[in-house]
Amino acid sequence: TIRAKRPQKRNTVQKRIIKLVLQNIARPITPQEILEEAKKTVPSIGMATVYRELRRLQDEGDVQQVYLPGEPPRFAANSEETASAYHFKCTK
């Protein structure tokens, strides 16, 4: 029998850094904020890499996208504490 190859989960430096940024910042953050933090460790990282790795991390279930009306999408690491949902308080 022929077995289909499973796609290998790549664990690149960029992916690890993005994951660390999301884990260390205890709130949903924008891709731009992720880029700024990641550049402190990997100065050559670009926005396209951030989006590509966020998509992969979402597909793997490690990251969730958080939507706020009128705001750009934000991302947060999945964990036991964040498994249910984020709640935001309006201050207007």
N, C-alpha and C positions, 0 to 999 in steps of 0.2 A: 504493500500500500504506500501511497505517496502522502506525506504529511505536509500540510501548509505551514510555512514558517510563521511563527508569531512575531509581530513587530517587537524589536528589542527596545526596552525603555532606556534611553540614553540619559546618562547623568553627567551632563557637561558642567563646567565651572559656572557658566552663565546661569544655568538652571538652578544649581545649588545656591548661588548668590541671591537670585530672585526669590527662591523659597525661604531663605534666611531673612531677607528683608520683610517678607510678608509675615513670618513668624515673630519677628522682633518688634514689629509695629502692631500694637494691639487694637487696630481699627482698620476698616476697609480703606484702601488708598488707591489713588489713580495711577495709571501706567506712567504718567510723567513723574509722580513722586517715587515710584519704584525705580525708574531710570536714574533719578538724581541720587538716590541712596546706593544703588548698585554701582554707579560710576565711582563712588568712593573706594571701592575694592577693585573693580574692573573698568578702568577709564575708557577702554575702547568699546564698551558695550553700546549698542544703538537701540533706538526705539523699535525697529523691526524685530530685533532679537527679543526684546521684552514682550511684545505682542505674541510672537511665535511660541515662546516658552510659557506664557500665561495660558495660551490655547492648549498646549500639551499638558500642563499641570491641571487644567480643568478636565480634560479628557481622562486623566488618570485619577481624578477625584480628590486631588490635593488642594485645589483652590476653587473658590466659588466667586461668581460675579454678583455684585450687589448693585441694585438699581435705585437711584433716588430721582424723583421727578425734577426735570430741568437741570440735572447735573450729569457730568460725564460718568461712564461706568467706573466702578471701583471694584477692587479685588481684595479678598481676604483668604488667609490660609484656613483650611478646614481642620477642625479639632473637636474634641469632646465638648468644649465650652461653646463653640460657635455652630454646633451641628443643627440647632433649631432655626434661628433667624436673628437678624440684627434689628434693633429697634432704635429709632431716632426720634429725638424730641425737637419739634419746631420751636424756633426762638424768635420768629417774626411777630 
